[in-house]
Amino acid sequence: MKTSVPAVAVWGRTAPSHSITAVMITDDQQTIVTGSQEGQICLWDLSSDLQISSKEILFGHTASVTCLARARE
């Protein structure tokens, strides 16, 4: 059984801006990855009934994220 874990907001009352500049979907089509003009990468869960929910937001880039790529073995 898959357990859902809600995202935890650590930025206070207002979420940071996330002006999407890049989008990628994983091979299993269960996760959407977005990059933003503000330098963030967000992971989103995509359910089989096409419901999208936030999973994680990654901070640290000092420039816009303008492209995303999968790593291959």
All heavy atoms as TSV, in Angstrom:
chain	resi	resn	atom	element	x	y	z
A	1	MET	N	N	0.837	-1.176	0.000
A	1	MET	CA	C	0.000	0.000	0.000
A	1	MET	C	C	0.886	1.245	0.000
A	1	MET	O	O	1.824	1.354	0.773
A	1	MET	CB	C	-0.895	-0.015	1.238
A	1	MET	CG	C	-1.778	1.192	1.328
A	1	MET	SD	S	-3.040	1.087	2.617
A	1	MET	CE	C	-2.075	1.374	4.072
A	2	LYS	N	N	0.583	2.168	-0.885
A	2	LYS	CA	C	1.351	3.406	-0.989
A	2	LYS	C	C	0.854	4.398	0.048
A	2	LYS	O	O	-0.339	4.660	0.156
A	2	LYS	CB	C	1.198	3.987	-2.388
A	2	LYS	CG	C	2.047	5.214	-2.604
A	2	LYS	CD	C	1.918	5.699	-4.022
A	2	LYS	CE	C	2.721	6.961	-4.208
A	2	LYS	NZ	N	2.606	7.491	-5.547
A	3	THR	N	N	1.777	4.952	0.831
A	3	THR	CA	C	1.437	5.936	1.847
A	3	THR	C	C	1.783	7.318	1.322
A	3	THR	O	O	2.861	7.540	0.795
A	3	THR	CB	C	2.220	5.671	3.145
A	3	THR	OG1	O	1.944	4.344	3.568
A	3	THR	CG2	C	1.832	6.639	4.221
A	4	SER	N	N	0.864	8.247	1.459
A	4	SER	CA	C	1.083	9.613	1.014
A	4	SER	C	C	1.631	10.446	2.163
A	4	SER	O	O	1.119	10.407	3.273
A	4	SER	CB	C	-0.233	10.215	0.521
A	4	SER	OG	O	-0.034	11.542	0.139
A	5	VAL	N	N	2.690	11.195	1.881
A	5	VAL	CA	C	3.295	12.077	2.869
A	5	VAL	C	C	3.160	13.503	2.355
A	5	VAL	O	O	3.659	13.823	1.278
A	5	VAL	CB	C	4.784	11.732	3.090
A	5	VAL	CG1	C	5.417	12.689	4.084
A	5	VAL	CG2	C	4.937	10.295	3.542
A	6	PRO	N	N	2.458	14.373	3.096
A	6	PRO	CA	C	2.284	15.749	2.615
A	6	PRO	C	C	3.592	16.533	2.665
A	6	PRO	O	O	4.466	16.251	3.480
A	6	PRO	CB	C	1.258	16.333	3.593
A	6	PRO	CG	C	1.394	15.512	4.826
A	6	PRO	CD	C	1.814	14.136	4.374
A	7	ALA	N	N	3.712	17.497	1.758
A	7	ALA	CA	C	4.886	18.378	1.772
A	7	ALA	C	C	4.827	19.267	3.006
A	7	ALA	O	O	3.761	19.618	3.491
A	7	ALA	CB	C	4.896	19.242	0.513
A	8	VAL	N	N	5.994	19.624	3.529
A	8	VAL	CA	C	6.078	20.472	4.709
A	8	VAL	C	C	6.561	21.850	4.277
A	8	VAL	O	O	7.604	21.974	3.649
A	8	VAL	CB	C	7.061	19.874	5.754
A	8	VAL	CG1	C	7.200	20.798	6.934
A	8	VAL	CG2	C	6.599	18.496	6.182
A	9	ALA	N	N	5.792	22.887	4.580
A	9	ALA	CA	C	6.187	24.252	4.252
A	9	ALA	C	C	7.121	24.783	5.337
A	9	ALA	O	O	6.773	24.782	6.501
A	9	ALA	CB	C	4.955	25.146	4.146
A	10	VAL	N	N	8.308	25.189	4.922
A	10	VAL	CA	C	9.275	25.714	5.889
A	10	VAL	C	C	9.576	27.190	5.640
A	10	VAL	O	O	10.533	27.712	6.141
A	10	VAL	CB	C	10.591	24.893	5.851
A	10	VAL	CG1	C	10.355	23.495	6.338
A	10	VAL	CG2	C	11.195	24.871	4.468
A	11	TRP	N	N	8.731	27.852	4.861
A	11	TRP	CA	C	9.014	29.229	4.508
A	11	TRP	C	C	8.082	30.231	5.153
A	11	TRP	O	O	8.111	31.398	4.833
A	11	TRP	CB	C	8.984	29.408	2.993
A	11	TRP	CG	C	7.785	28.792	2.357
A	11	TRP	CD1	C	6.504	29.259	2.370
A	11	TRP	CD2	C	7.737	27.569	1.644
A	11	TRP	NE1	N	5.675	28.408	1.701
A	11	TRP	CE2	C	6.409	27.360	1.241
A	11	TRP	CE3	C	8.698	26.623	1.301
A	11	TRP	CZ2	C	6.015	26.252	0.510
A	11	TRP	CZ3	C	8.311	25.523	0.575
A	11	TRP	CH2	C	6.988	25.346	0.188
A	12	GLY	N	N	7.208	29.820	6.032
A	12	GLY	CA	C	6.332	30.763	6.717
A	12	GLY	C	C	4.946	30.808	6.118
A	12	GLY	O	O	4.451	29.829	5.595
A	13	ARG	N	N	4.320	31.971	6.186
A	13	ARG	CA	C	2.917	32.101	5.767
A	13	ARG	C	C	2.728	32.091	4.256
A	13	ARG	O	O	1.676	31.738	3.754
A	13	ARG	CB	C	2.331	33.389	6.328
A	13	ARG	CG	C	2.314	33.408	7.817
A	13	ARG	CD	C	1.686	34.670	8.329
A	13	ARG	NE	N	0.914	34.262	9.497
A	13	ARG	CZ	C	-0.167	34.824	9.906
A	13	ARG	NH1	N	-0.643	35.862	9.265
A	13	ARG	NH2	N	-0.793	34.383	10.962
A	14	THR	N	N	3.728	32.505	3.495
A	14	THR	CA	C	3.593	32.611	2.053
A	14	THR	C	C	4.642	31.751	1.353
A	14	THR	O	O	5.826	31.853	1.663
A	14	THR	CB	C	3.774	34.073	1.596
A	14	THR	OG1	O	2.886	34.898	2.350
A	14	THR	CG2	C	3.490	34.236	0.128
A	15	ALA	N	N	4.201	30.918	0.427
A	15	ALA	CA	C	5.135	30.090	-0.342
A	15	ALA	C	C	5.969	30.979	-1.257
A	15	ALA	O	O	5.516	32.042	-1.675
A	15	ALA	CB	C	4.363	29.081	-1.169
A	16	PRO	N	N	7.192	30.555	-1.568
A	16	PRO	CA	C	8.015	31.349	-2.476
A	16	PRO	C	C	7.429	31.337	-3.889
A	16	PRO	O	O	6.676	30.443	-4.255
A	16	PRO	CB	C	9.371	30.638	-2.432
A	16	PRO	CG	C	9.056	29.252	-2.002
A	16	PRO	CD	C	7.860	29.340	-1.128
A	17	SER	N	N	7.801	32.332	-4.672
A	17	SER	CA	C	7.387	32.369	-6.080
A	17	SER	C	C	7.986	31.184	-6.803
A	17	SER	O	O	9.069	30.707	-6.449
A	17	SER	CB	C	7.884	33.659	-6.734
A	17	SER	OG	O	7.309	34.765	-6.101
A	18	HIS	N	N	7.291	30.691	-7.796
A	18	HIS	CA	C	7.802	29.579	-8.601
A	18	HIS	C	C	7.320	29.787	-10.033
A	18	HIS	O	O	6.329	29.218	-10.459
A	18	HIS	CB	C	7.332	28.237	-8.038
A	18	HIS	CG	C	7.992	27.050	-8.702
A	18	HIS	ND1	N	9.316	26.731	-8.487
A	18	HIS	CD2	C	7.515	26.133	-9.567
A	18	HIS	CE1	C	9.622	25.645	-9.191
A	18	HIS	NE2	N	8.544	25.266	-9.854
A	19	SER	N	N	8.016	30.674	-10.750
A	19	SER	CA	C	7.686	30.970	-12.147
A	19	SER	C	C	8.315	29.890	-13.009
A	19	SER	O	O	9.523	29.891	-13.242
A	19	SER	CB	C	8.228	32.338	-12.539
A	19	SER	OG	O	7.758	33.330	-11.640
A	20	ILE	N	N	7.516	28.940	-13.476
A	20	ILE	CA	C	8.019	27.742	-14.149
A	20	ILE	C	C	8.688	28.086	-15.471
A	20	ILE	O	O	8.119	28.787	-16.310
A	20	ILE	CB	C	6.878	26.728	-14.354
A	20	ILE	CG1	C	6.393	26.249	-12.989
A	20	ILE	CG2	C	7.331	25.556	-15.218
A	20	ILE	CD1	C	5.182	25.354	-13.035
A	21	THR	N	N	9.920	27.582	-15.632
A	21	THR	CA	C	10.696	27.787	-16.851
A	21	THR	C	C	11.068	26.469	-17.523
A	21	THR	O	O	11.542	26.466	-18.653
A	21	THR	CB	C	11.991	28.570	-16.537
A	21	THR	OG1	O	12.691	27.896	-15.486
A	21	THR	CG2	C	11.696	29.996	-16.107
A	22	ALA	N	N	10.876	25.343	-16.819
A	22	ALA	CA	C	11.202	24.027	-17.380
A	22	ALA	C	C	10.299	22.976	-16.739
A	22	ALA	O	O	9.972	23.075	-15.556
A	22	ALA	CB	C	12.665	23.691	-17.118
A	23	VAL	N	N	9.894	21.986	-17.536
A	23	VAL	CA	C	9.028	20.913	-17.045
A	23	VAL	C	C	9.546	19.581	-17.564
A	23	VAL	O	O	9.971	19.482	-18.723
A	23	VAL	CB	C	7.565	21.097	-17.531
A	23	VAL	CG1	C	6.686	19.950	-17.072
A	23	VAL	CG2	C	6.997	22.410	-17.052
A	24	MET	N	N	9.498	18.564	-16.710
A	24	MET	CA	C	9.890	17.209	-17.098
A	24	MET	C	C	8.986	16.230	-16.354
A	24	MET	O	O	8.581	16.494	-15.226
A	24	MET	CB	C	11.348	16.948	-16.720
A	24	MET	CG	C	11.857	15.581	-17.118
A	24	MET	SD	S	13.554	15.287	-16.549
A	24	MET	CE	C	13.241	14.936	-14.825
A	25	ILE	N	N	8.654	15.112	-16.975
A	25	ILE	CA	C	7.894	14.057	-16.303
A	25	ILE	C	C	8.767	12.808	-16.289
A	25	ILE	O	O	9.496	12.538	-17.249
A	25	ILE	CB	C	6.528	13.813	-16.980
A	25	ILE	CG1	C	5.678	12.891	-16.127
A	25	ILE	CG2	C	6.697	13.295	-18.384
A	25	ILE	CD1	C	4.215	12.869	-16.494
A	26	THR	N	N	8.735	12.080	-15.182
A	26	THR	CA	C	9.558	10.882	-15.057
A	26	THR	C	C	9.030	9.761	-15.949
A	26	THR	O	O	7.881	9.789	-16.393
A	26	THR	CB	C	9.609	10.400	-13.597
A	26	THR	OG1	O	8.275	10.160	-13.140
A	26	THR	CG2	C	10.288	11.432	-12.705
A	27	ASP	N	N	9.888	8.777	-16.213
A	27	ASP	CA	C	9.515	7.661	-17.089
A	27	ASP	C	C	8.296	6.900	-16.588
A	27	ASP	O	O	7.499	6.410	-17.378
A	27	ASP	CB	C	10.691	6.690	-17.249
A	27	ASP	CG	C	11.824	7.286	-18.076
A	27	ASP	OD1	O	11.564	8.211	-18.876
A	27	ASP	OD2	O	12.971	6.827	-17.926
A	28	ASP	N	N	8.125	6.806	-15.259
A	28	ASP	CA	C	6.972	6.091	-14.705
A	28	ASP	C	C	5.702	6.946	-14.699
A	28	ASP	O	O	4.640	6.490	-14.311
A	28	ASP	CB	C	7.264	5.557	-13.311
A	28	ASP	CG	C	7.518	6.656	-12.283
A	28	ASP	OD1	O	7.365	7.855	-12.606
A	28	ASP	OD2	O	7.877	6.302	-11.151
A	29	GLN	N	N	5.810	8.188	-15.129
A	29	GLN	CA	C	4.702	9.140	-15.218
A	29	GLN	C	C	3.996	9.356	-13.885
A	29	GLN	O	O	2.807	9.639	-13.834
A	29	GLN	CB	C	3.712	8.710	-16.300
A	29	GLN	CG	C	4.341	8.663	-17.660
A	29	GLN	CD	C	3.379	8.277	-18.763
A	29	GLN	OE1	O	2.243	7.904	-18.521
A	29	GLN	NE2	N	3.834	8.377	-19.991
A	30	GLN	N	N	4.743	9.278	-12.793
A	30	GLN	CA	C	4.175	9.508	-11.466
A	30	GLN	C	C	4.714	10.772	-10.810
A	30	GLN	O	O	4.205	11.192	-9.781
A	30	GLN	CB	C	4.432	8.300	-10.564
A	30	GLN	CG	C	3.689	7.072	-11.024
A	30	GLN	CD	C	3.908	5.897	-10.097
A	30	GLN	OE1	O	4.604	5.988	-9.090
A	30	GLN	NE2	N	3.308	4.784	-10.432
A	31	THR	N	N	5.752	11.364	-11.389
A	31	THR	CA	C	6.343	12.571	-10.824
A	31	THR	C	C	6.583	13.593	-11.928
A	31	THR	O	O	7.121	13.268	-12.978
A	31	THR	CB	C	7.679	12.263	-10.119
A	31	THR	OG1	O	7.457	11.273	-9.114
A	31	THR	CG2	C	8.274	13.508	-9.476
A	32	ILE	N	N	6.170	14.828	-11.659
A	32	ILE	CA	C	6.471	15.956	-12.536
A	32	ILE	C	C	7.549	16.771	-11.846
A	32	ILE	O	O	7.489	16.997	-10.637
A	32	ILE	CB	C	5.219	16.823	-12.773
A	32	ILE	CG1	C	4.142	16.015	-13.499
A	32	ILE	CG2	C	5.574	18.084	-13.567
A	32	ILE	CD1	C	2.809	16.733	-13.587
A	33	VAL	N	N	8.540	17.212	-12.602
A	33	VAL	CA	C	9.618	18.043	-12.072
A	33	VAL	C	C	9.532	19.388	-12.786
A	33	VAL	O	O	9.425	19.443	-14.008
A	33	VAL	CB	C	10.999	17.399	-12.329
A	33	VAL	CG1	C	12.103	18.235	-11.717
A	33	VAL	CG2	C	11.043	15.969	-11.809
A	34	THR	N	N	9.541	20.480	-12.013
A	34	THR	CA	C	9.526	21.813	-12.608
A	34	THR	C	C	10.733	22.603	-12.120
A	34	THR	O	O	11.146	22.487	-10.975
A	34	THR	CB	C	8.239	22.592	-12.258
A	34	THR	OG1	O	8.105	22.702	-10.842
A	34	THR	CG2	C	7.013	21.925	-12.839
A	35	GLY	N	N	11.302	23.387	-13.005
A	35	GLY	CA	C	12.357	24.323	-12.661
A	35	GLY	C	C	11.775	25.720	-12.750
A	35	GLY	O	O	10.828	25.966	-13.504
A	36	SER	N	N	12.347	26.656	-11.984
A	36	SER	CA	C	11.762	27.995	-11.954
A	36	SER	C	C	12.777	29.091	-12.244
A	36	SER	O	O	13.990	28.900	-12.119
A	36	SER	CB	C	11.126	28.266	-10.590
A	36	SER	OG	O	12.113	28.539	-9.629
A	37	GLN	N	N	12.235	30.236	-12.584
A	37	GLN	CA	C	13.034	31.431	-12.810
A	37	GLN	C	C	13.764	31.827	-11.530
A	37	GLN	O	O	14.833	32.405	-11.563
A	37	GLN	CB	C	12.132	32.558	-13.290
A	37	GLN	CG	C	12.840	33.820	-13.659
A	37	GLN	CD	C	11.880	34.844	-14.234
A	37	GLN	OE1	O	10.686	34.596	-14.381
A	37	GLN	NE2	N	12.406	36.011	-14.562
A	38	GLU	N	N	13.193	31.481	-10.376
A	38	GLU	CA	C	13.782	31.837	-9.073
A	38	GLU	C	C	14.887	30.872	-8.640
A	38	GLU	O	O	15.460	31.024	-7.571
A	38	GLU	CB	C	12.685	31.871	-8.009
A	38	GLU	CG	C	11.641	32.949	-8.211
A	38	GLU	CD	C	10.585	32.578	-9.257
A	38	GLU	OE1	O	10.440	31.400	-9.612
A	38	GLU	OE2	O	9.916	33.500	-9.721
A	39	GLY	N	N	15.184	29.846	-9.443
A	39	GLY	CA	C	16.267	28.926	-9.124
A	39	GLY	C	C	15.849	27.726	-8.296
A	39	GLY	O	O	16.692	27.051	-7.717
A	40	GLN	N	N	14.563	27.423	-8.242
A	40	GLN	CA	C	14.070	26.278	-7.460
A	40	GLN	C	C	13.737	25.120	-8.394
A	40	GLN	O	O	13.418	25.321	-9.563
A	40	GLN	CB	C	12.802	26.656	-6.691
A	40	GLN	CG	C	12.954	27.858	-5.823
A	40	GLN	CD	C	11.645	28.614	-5.679
A	40	GLN	OE1	O	10.656	28.303	-6.310
A	40	GLN	NE2	N	11.668	29.635	-4.854
A	41	ILE	N	N	13.766	23.909	-7.839
A	41	ILE	CA	C	13.277	22.720	-8.521
A	41	ILE	C	C	12.193	22.137	-7.633
A	41	ILE	O	O	12.403	21.951	-6.435
A	41	ILE	CB	C	14.399	21.698	-8.758
A	41	ILE	CG1	C	15.455	22.294	-9.702
A	41	ILE	CG2	C	13.834	20.392	-9.306
A	41	ILE	CD1	C	16.669	21.421	-9.905
A	42	CYS	N	N	11.023	21.881	-8.202
A	42	CYS	CA	C	9.909	21.314	-7.445
A	42	CYS	C	C	9.562	19.935	-7.985
A	42	CYS	O	O	9.596	19.709	-9.193
A	42	CYS	CB	C	8.675	22.198	-7.532
A	42	CYS	SG	S	8.823	23.738	-6.629
A	43	LEU	N	N	9.234	19.039	-7.071
A	43	LEU	CA	C	8.758	17.703	-7.423
A	43	LEU	C	C	7.291	17.636	-7.074
A	43	LEU	O	O	6.875	18.063	-5.992
A	43	LEU	CB	C	9.530	16.640	-6.651
A	43	LEU	CG	C	11.054	16.660	-6.797
A	43	LEU	CD1	C	11.678	15.586	-5.929
A	43	LEU	CD2	C	11.460	16.487	-8.241
A	44	TRP	N	N	6.493	17.089	-7.978
A	44	TRP	CA	C	5.047	16.999	-7.824
A	44	TRP	C	C	4.625	15.555	-8.062
A	44	TRP	O	O	5.080	14.927	-9.013
A	44	TRP	CB	C	4.338	17.879	-8.846
A	44	TRP	CG	C	4.822	19.291	-8.890
A	44	TRP	CD1	C	5.882	19.798	-9.600
A	44	TRP	CD2	C	4.266	20.412	-8.196
A	44	TRP	NE1	N	6.011	21.144	-9.388
A	44	TRP	CE2	C	5.040	21.553	-8.542
A	44	TRP	CE3	C	3.189	20.570	-7.329
A	44	TRP	CZ2	C	4.756	22.820	-8.046
A	44	TRP	CZ3	C	2.911	21.824	-6.834
A	44	TRP	CH2	C	3.694	22.941	-7.195
A	45	ASP	N	N	3.750	15.028	-7.216
A	45	ASP	CA	C	3.168	13.704	-7.422
A	45	ASP	C	C	2.024	13.826	-8.410
A	45	ASP	O	O	1.209	14.744	-8.316
A	45	ASP	CB	C	2.619	13.122	-6.110
A	45	ASP	CG	C	3.713	12.528	-5.244
A	45	ASP	OD1	O	4.715	12.019	-5.788
A	45	ASP	OD2	O	3.560	12.562	-4.014
A	46	LEU	N	N	1.949	12.882	-9.358
A	46	LEU	CA	C	0.855	12.824	-10.319
A	46	LEU	C	C	0.149	11.490	-10.136
A	46	LEU	O	O	0.734	10.439	-10.368
A	46	LEU	CB	C	1.390	12.957	-11.744
A	46	LEU	CG	C	0.375	12.895	-12.880
A	46	LEU	CD1	C	-0.646	14.030	-12.748
A	46	LEU	CD2	C	1.079	12.955	-14.221
A	47	SER	N	N	-1.094	11.534	-9.688
A	47	SER	CA	C	-1.847	10.302	-9.426
A	47	SER	C	C	-2.435	9.751	-10.729
A	47	SER	O	O	-2.472	10.438	-11.749
A	47	SER	CB	C	-2.960	10.562	-8.408
A	47	SER	OG	O	-3.942	11.393	-8.974
A	48	SER	N	N	-2.913	8.530	-10.675
A	48	SER	CA	C	-3.484	7.892	-11.861
A	48	SER	C	C	-4.733	8.614	-12.358
A	48	SER	O	O	-5.082	8.526	-13.532
A	48	SER	CB	C	-3.801	6.426	-11.573
A	48	SER	OG	O	-4.705	6.332	-10.493
A	49	ASP	N	N	-5.412	9.351	-11.471
A	49	ASP	CA	C	-6.580	10.135	-11.897
A	49	ASP	C	C	-6.203	11.597	-12.194
A	49	ASP	O	O	-7.045	12.483	-12.199
A	49	ASP	CB	C	-7.709	10.049	-10.876
A	49	ASP	CG	C	-7.305	10.565	-9.494
A	49	ASP	OD1	O	-6.094	10.742	-9.245
A	49	ASP	OD2	O	-8.197	10.791	-8.671
A	50	LEU	N	N	-4.900	11.824	-12.449
A	50	LEU	CA	C	-4.346	13.111	-12.872
A	50	LEU	C	C	-4.450	14.221	-11.836
A	50	LEU	O	O	-4.517	15.407	-12.175
A	50	LEU	CB	C	-4.958	13.557	-14.207
A	50	LEU	CG	C	-4.766	12.575	-15.372
A	50	LEU	CD1	C	-5.420	13.119	-16.628
A	50	LEU	CD2	C	-3.302	12.275	-15.617
A	51	GLN	N	N	-4.469	13.869	-10.571
A	51	GLN	CA	C	-4.419	14.861	-9.491
A	51	GLN	C	C	-2.946	15.168	-9.208
A	51	GLN	O	O	-2.132	14.255	-9.079
A	51	GLN	CB	C	-5.096	14.327	-8.234
A	51	GLN	CG	C	-6.580	14.084	-8.395
A	51	GLN	CD	C	-7.341	15.366	-8.660
A	51	GLN	OE1	O	-7.150	16.366	-7.985
A	51	GLN	NE2	N	-8.203	15.340	-9.662
A	52	ILE	N	N	-2.612	16.443	-9.092
A	52	ILE	CA	C	-1.231	16.869	-8.839
A	52	ILE	C	C	-1.138	17.401	-7.422
A	52	ILE	O	O	-1.953	18.219	-7.004
A	52	ILE	CB	C	-0.796	17.947	-9.845
A	52	ILE	CG1	C	-0.858	17.400	-11.268
A	52	ILE	CG2	C	0.607	18.454	-9.526
A	52	ILE	CD1	C	-0.649	18.451	-12.337
A	53	SER	N	N	-0.116	16.939	-6.681
A	53	SER	CA	C	0.112	17.450	-5.326
A	53	SER	C	C	1.603	17.682	-5.125
A	53	SER	O	O	2.437	16.969	-5.678
A	53	SER	CB	C	-0.433	16.477	-4.272
A	53	SER	OG	O	0.169	15.220	-4.412
A	54	SER	N	N	1.932	18.702	-4.344
A	54	SER	CA	C	3.337	19.045	-4.120
A	54	SER	C	C	4.023	17.968	-3.298
A	54	SER	O	O	3.425	17.341	-2.429
A	54	SER	CB	C	3.451	20.399	-3.433
A	54	SER	OG	O	2.796	20.364	-2.190
A	55	LYS	N	N	5.275	17.745	-3.606
A	55	LYS	CA	C	6.057	16.717	-2.927
A	55	LYS	C	C	7.266	17.347	-2.236
A	55	LYS	O	O	7.416	17.243	-1.039
A	55	LYS	CB	C	6.503	15.675	-3.958
A	55	LYS	CG	C	7.196	14.476	-3.416
A	55	LYS	CD	C	7.457	13.492	-4.558
A	55	LYS	CE	C	8.175	12.269	-4.072
A	55	LYS	NZ	N	8.394	11.323	-5.178
A	56	GLU	N	N	8.110	18.012	-2.997
A	56	GLU	CA	C	9.314	18.642	-2.447
A	56	GLU	C	C	9.652	19.890	-3.247
A	56	GLU	O	O	9.338	19.976	-4.425
A	56	GLU	CB	C	10.526	17.700	-2.537
A	56	GLU	CG	C	10.432	16.469	-1.684
A	56	GLU	CD	C	11.667	15.602	-1.840
A	56	GLU	OE1	O	12.742	16.046	-1.406
A	56	GLU	OE2	O	11.540	14.516	-2.399
A	57	ILE	N	N	10.314	20.836	-2.590
A	57	ILE	CA	C	10.871	21.997	-3.276
A	57	ILE	C	C	12.340	22.070	-2.881
A	57	ILE	O	O	12.686	21.947	-1.706
A	57	ILE	CB	C	10.102	23.301	-2.944
A	57	ILE	CG1	C	10.626	24.461	-3.784
A	57	ILE	CG2	C	10.150	23.622	-1.470
A	57	ILE	CD1	C	9.744	25.693	-3.752
A	58	LEU	N	N	13.195	22.198	-3.874
A	58	LEU	CA	C	14.639	22.204	-3.655
A	58	LEU	C	C	15.176	23.601	-3.946
A	58	LEU	O	O	14.948	24.151	-5.020
A	58	LEU	CB	C	15.305	21.172	-4.565
A	58	LEU	CG	C	14.689	19.770	-4.524
A	58	LEU	CD1	C	15.270	18.893	-5.619
A	58	LEU	CD2	C	14.896	19.136	-3.164
A	59	PHE	N	N	15.889	24.165	-2.979
A	59	PHE	CA	C	16.479	25.494	-3.108
A	59	PHE	C	C	17.986	25.355	-3.295
A	59	PHE	O	O	18.561	24.342	-2.949
A	59	PHE	CB	C	16.243	26.317	-1.830
A	59	PHE	CG	C	14.803	26.597	-1.540
A	59	PHE	CD1	C	14.061	25.743	-0.746
A	59	PHE	CD2	C	14.200	27.732	-2.042
A	59	PHE	CE1	C	12.740	26.000	-0.460
A	59	PHE	CE2	C	12.866	28.005	-1.768
A	59	PHE	CZ	C	12.140	27.135	-0.972
A	60	GLY	N	N	18.636	26.374	-3.804
A	60	GLY	CA	C	20.087	26.367	-3.848
A	60	GLY	C	C	20.687	26.933	-5.121
A	60	GLY	O	O	21.816	27.409	-5.108
A	61	HIS	N	N	19.970	26.869	-6.227
A	61	HIS	CA	C	20.509	27.427	-7.455
A	61	HIS	C	C	20.502	28.954	-7.359
A	61	HIS	O	O	19.579	29.541	-6.823
A	61	HIS	CB	C	19.675	26.988	-8.664
A	61	HIS	CG	C	19.833	25.549	-9.004
A	61	HIS	ND1	N	19.082	24.572	-8.415
A	61	HIS	CD2	C	20.660	24.927	-9.869
A	61	HIS	CE1	C	19.434	23.401	-8.899
A	61	HIS	NE2	N	20.394	23.582	-9.775
A	62	THR	N	N	21.534	29.577	-7.892
A	62	THR	CA	C	21.615	31.038	-7.849
A	62	THR	C	C	21.135	31.675	-9.150
A	62	THR	O	O	21.072	32.892	-9.254
A	62	THR	CB	C	23.060	31.492	-7.553
A	62	THR	OG1	O	23.916	30.934	-8.554
A	62	THR	CG2	C	23.492	31.038	-6.174
A	63	ALA	N	N	20.809	30.851	-10.139
A	63	ALA	CA	C	20.302	31.344	-11.421
A	63	ALA	C	C	19.028	30.582	-11.771
A	63	ALA	O	O	18.686	29.594	-11.118
A	63	ALA	CB	C	21.357	31.153	-12.508
A	64	SER	N	N	18.345	31.027	-12.805
A	64	SER	CA	C	17.136	30.355	-13.262
A	64	SER	C	C	17.438	28.926	-13.685
A	64	SER	O	O	18.499	28.648	-14.238
A	64	SER	CB	C	16.537	31.099	-14.465
A	64	SER	OG	O	16.134	32.378	-14.093
A	65	VAL	N	N	16.487	28.030	-13.441
A	65	VAL	CA	C	16.584	26.658	-13.939
A	65	VAL	C	C	15.852	26.651	-15.270
A	65	VAL	O	O	14.631	26.761	-15.325
A	65	VAL	CB	C	15.939	25.663	-12.949
A	65	VAL	CG1	C	15.981	24.253	-13.521
A	65	VAL	CG2	C	16.640	25.718	-11.603
A	66	THR	N	N	16.604	26.572	-16.372
A	66	THR	CA	C	16.009	26.701	-17.696
A	66	THR	C	C	15.879	25.377	-18.438
A	66	THR	O	O	15.274	25.331	-19.504
A	66	THR	CB	C	16.825	27.681	-18.566
A	66	THR	OG1	O	18.172	27.216	-18.642
A	66	THR	CG2	C	16.799	29.078	-17.957
A	67	CYS	N	N	16.464	24.305	-17.890
A	67	CYS	CA	C	16.276	22.993	-18.500
A	67	CYS	C	C	16.456	21.919	-17.430
A	67	CYS	O	O	17.109	22.146	-16.407
A	67	CYS	CB	C	17.222	22.763	-19.675
A	67	CYS	SG	S	18.958	22.720	-19.221
A	68	LEU	N	N	15.862	20.768	-17.671
A	68	LEU	CA	C	15.949	19.625	-16.774
A	68	LEU	C	C	16.294	18.404	-17.597
A	68	LEU	O	O	15.880	18.302	-18.766
A	68	LEU	CB	C	14.605	19.398	-16.058
A	68	LEU	CG	C	14.124	20.546	-15.176
A	68	LEU	CD1	C	12.631	20.382	-14.873
A	68	LEU	CD2	C	14.932	20.583	-13.883
A	69	ALA	N	N	17.053	17.474	-17.033
A	69	ALA	CA	C	17.428	16.253	-17.754
A	69	ALA	C	C	17.474	15.087	-16.775
A	69	ALA	O	O	17.763	15.264	-15.602
A	69	ALA	CB	C	18.781	16.433	-18.424
A	70	ARG	N	N	17.180	13.902	-17.286
A	70	ARG	CA	C	17.263	12.693	-16.481
A	70	ARG	C	C	18.695	12.173	-16.503
A	70	ARG	O	O	19.351	12.210	-17.532
A	70	ARG	CB	C	16.361	11.600	-17.058
A	70	ARG	CG	C	14.918	11.901	-16.960
A	70	ARG	CD	C	14.132	10.745	-17.618
A	70	ARG	NE	N	12.767	11.146	-17.854
A	70	ARG	CZ	C	12.334	11.728	-18.963
A	70	ARG	NH1	N	13.161	11.982	-19.946
A	70	ARG	NH2	N	11.077	12.058	-19.089
A	71	ALA	N	N	19.147	11.641	-15.386
A	71	ALA	CA	C	20.448	10.968	-15.339
A	71	ALA	C	C	20.252	9.535	-15.794
A	71	ALA	O	O	19.255	8.892	-15.456
A	71	ALA	CB	C	21.014	10.997	-13.927
A	72	ARG	N	N	21.150	9.021	-16.555
A	72	ARG	CA	C	21.087	7.631	-17.034
A	72	ARG	C	C	22.288	6.868	-16.495
A	72	ARG	O	O	23.355	7.430	-16.313
A	72	ARG	CB	C	21.114	7.585	-18.560
A	72	ARG	CG	C	19.969	8.306	-19.224
A	72	ARG	CD	C	18.726	7.473	-19.130
A	72	ARG	NE	N	17.664	8.139	-19.866
A	72	ARG	CZ	C	16.402	7.900	-19.689
A	72	ARG	NH1	N	16.009	7.027	-18.819
A	72	ARG	NH2	N	15.501	8.543	-20.386
A	73	GLU	N	N	22.094	5.586	-16.287
A	73	GLU	CA	C	23.210	4.748	-15.821
A	73	GLU	C	C	24.131	4.442	-16.977
A	73	GLU	O	O	23.754	4.334	-18.089
A	73	GLU	CB	C	22.682	3.439	-15.226
A	73	GLU	CG	C	21.986	3.669	-13.927
A	73	GLU	CD	C	21.554	2.358	-13.283
A	73	GLU	OE1	O	22.223	1.340	-13.505
A	73	GLU	OE2	O	20.547	2.373	-12.581
